[in-house]
């Protein structure tokens, strides 16, 4: 069993930055693929970024490339999402997830956090 706890969400003006954190417990963190997804009101949950196990290659959705950076600290069992140049359309609940495949498909992730709200005002 894996427990995930996100933090770092909040209200920010357009152009601002936030850093989300996701602390994992219960198993060997470095062996997991980690990802961030988001869900805006009335929309489906969508992929944001993923980082592979170990040293961690990364992949990000086109909508956030160049603005968001995913990283991990295996010693702290934590994955981060640094979000810069935020836009109102980035407003959503952000979820971290644990999976076995380096993928952008929701079905490849079996454990999810409770989510943290990010609101970007114009």
Residue, then its C-alpha position, 0 to 999 in steps of 0.5 A: x500500500x502506498x499513501x500520497x499526500x500533496x501540498x503546496x497548492x494555493x491562489x496565485x496571480x497569472x505569471x506567478x509560481x507555485x511548487x507542489x510537493x507529494x510525499x509518499x510512504x509505505x514502499x520503496x519510493x525510488x522504484x516507482x514512476x511518479x506523475x502529476x495529473x490535474x482536473x479542472x471543473x467539468x473536465x476529465x483528469x489530464x496528464x501533466x508530467x511524469x518522472x521515471x524511477x531511479x534517476x528519473x527521465x521526465x516527460x511533460x504535456x505540451x500545454x505545460x512544457x517550458x513552464x512546469x518541471x517535475x523532479x524527485x528526491x528519493x531520499x525524502x520520498x517526495x516528488x515535486x512540480x515546479x510551476x512557473x508562468x502560471x495561467x488562469x487555464x492552469x486552475x485545477x485540482x492537482x493530483x500526484x500518482x504512483x505507477x509502474x509504467x512511464x506513461x501519461x495514461x491514467x490507467x497506468x497509475x494505481x495510487x493517487x493522492x487526495x489532490x491540492x487546489x491550484x487557482x490562478x487569477x487573471 
